[in-house]
Amino acid sequence: MGSYGMLAKRAIQTDTPVMVQIQEVLRGAKDAMSLAQGVVYWQPPKRALDRAKEIVWDPAVSRYGADEGLPELREALIRKLRQENNIHKSSVMVTAGANQAFVNVVLTLCDAGDSVVMFAPYYFNAYMSFQMTGVTDILVGPGNPETLHPDTDWLEKTLRETKPTPKLVTVVNPGNPSGTYIPEPLLKRISDICRDAGCWLVVDNTYEYFMYDGLKHSCVEGNHIVNIFSFSKAYGMMGWRVGYIAYPSAVDGFAAQLLKIQDNIPICAAIISQRLALYSLEMGPEWVTEQVKHLVKNRALVLEALSPLGEKAVKGGEGAIYLWAKLPDKSVDDFEVVRWLAYKHGVVVIPGSACGCPGHVRVSFGGLLEEDCRVAAERLRKGLEELVRDGMVH
Ligand SMILES: Cc1ncc(COP(=O)(O)O)c(C=O)c1O
């Protein structure tokens, strides 16, 4: 029997996860250093981890919890949303990370065959969430060539002219893969365009605390807006899998439909992870900003490493943990460049084609301590100098 014949087209026709491909490259390239994966180098707050250690024998930890999340965590999150995000009229569901939150939201809001809107360069997992749920009409809008900000004229025109009207627009703020921050007036403008067109806006705020140079992150709220958050990066909790959805309380049926999806995927996020999230949250946002401020040095190191590409080639990085760079025109196959950098120069980055932009790379500066980041950045700089000078010489 042909191996593909019995498998679902929606899975087969979904992109292959780039991180899995990159992990293969990392395994194959001896002693390569990773500037690829979107991770942070810190662990959760020690006090929170110590408290989590104490509760493993509490029987409640081994039982199912409420689908929406532990009541005390949801209460704490509602307070946090009010105080930090100016979100007052939203309900909260705790999920097994922001990626699961996004799938929940797509399954709750979109039908197979709907069209949706993203902006290039886009977050690959969000793209895949659409593909695998049958939402294959994905309209990818342009960013401003200088700032990479979503092009709102294009958005307005597209929402007006596409029939039926696209169901949902999604942005990541600050962005993955670009690290671009969407300033508040622009986010409001995107929100107004979506509201006027009768279209949902889903904002992924995974990197809300990862802001540099005095910039301040902000959220928008409304009956057409869903906000997604994550504990993964802020609290170094990648492996604990906790995120959450803030959705409009006033929209009839939203909670009931969302609950059906949740009950069939994780039922609830792991209880011990939710407790750790609560203990971490109690450390306050200051704990996170204290960690994040050390990344400024890493960003400077990576920025300097990208300089052989020319100043104009490097964009983003106002927030999140990423810089976005255009490869020289002759380097058409970005995945080949990524492999060459890994095998010849011992440093791994993400190919832009995974984000809808061939000929670019995403470089993450969050996963390594400064000393290691310095070594990785030096390798990257040497590799890029050679690439610009001689091309990919093996
Ligand atoms: C924009 C964005 N959303 C979601 C995620 C996934 O987060 P989580 O670990 O909470 O699922 C990531 C991780 O890289 C991300 O960059």
The ligand as an SDF file (V2000), in Angstrom:
LIG
                    3D

 16 16  0  0  0  0  0  0  0  0999 V2000
    4.7050   33.8590   18.7420 C   0  0  0  0  0  0  0  0  0  0  0  0
    4.7250   32.5720   19.4690 C   0  0  0  0  0  0  0  0  0  0  0  0
    3.5740   32.0150   19.8490 N   0  0  0  0  0  0  0  0  0  0  0  0
    3.5600   30.8520   20.5060 C   0  0  0  0  0  0  0  0  0  0  0  0
    4.7150   30.1760   20.7980 C   0  0  0  0  0  0  0  0  0  0  0  0
    4.6330   28.8740   21.5040 C   0  0  0  0  0  0  0  0  0  0  0  0
    4.5670   29.1130   22.8500 O   0  0  0  0  0  0  0  0  0  0  0  0
    4.1490   27.9910   23.8760 P   0  0  0  0  0  0  0  0  0  0  0  0
    5.4030   27.3420   24.3560 O   0  0  0  0  0  0  0  0  0  0  0  0
    3.4380   28.7620   24.9570 O   0  0  0  0  0  0  0  0  0  0  0  0
    3.2300   27.0440   23.1620 O   0  0  0  0  0  0  0  0  0  0  0  0
    5.9450   30.7060   20.4280 C   0  0  0  0  0  0  0  0  0  0  0  0
    7.1940   29.9810   20.7030 C   0  0  0  0  0  0  0  0  0  0  0  0
    8.1800   30.1610   20.0540 O   0  0  0  0  0  0  0  0  0  0  0  0
    5.9390   31.9340   19.7410 C   0  0  0  0  0  0  0  0  0  0  0  0
    7.0820   32.4890   19.3400 O   0  0  0  0  0  0  0  0  0  0  0  0
  1  2  1  0
  2  3  1  0
  2 15  2  0
  3  4  2  0
  4  5  1  0
  5  6  1  0
  5 12  2  0
  6  7  1  0
  7  8  1  0
  8  9  2  0
  8 10  1  0
  8 11  1  0
 12 13  1  0
 12 15  1  0
 13 14  2  0
 15 16  1  0
M  END
$$$$
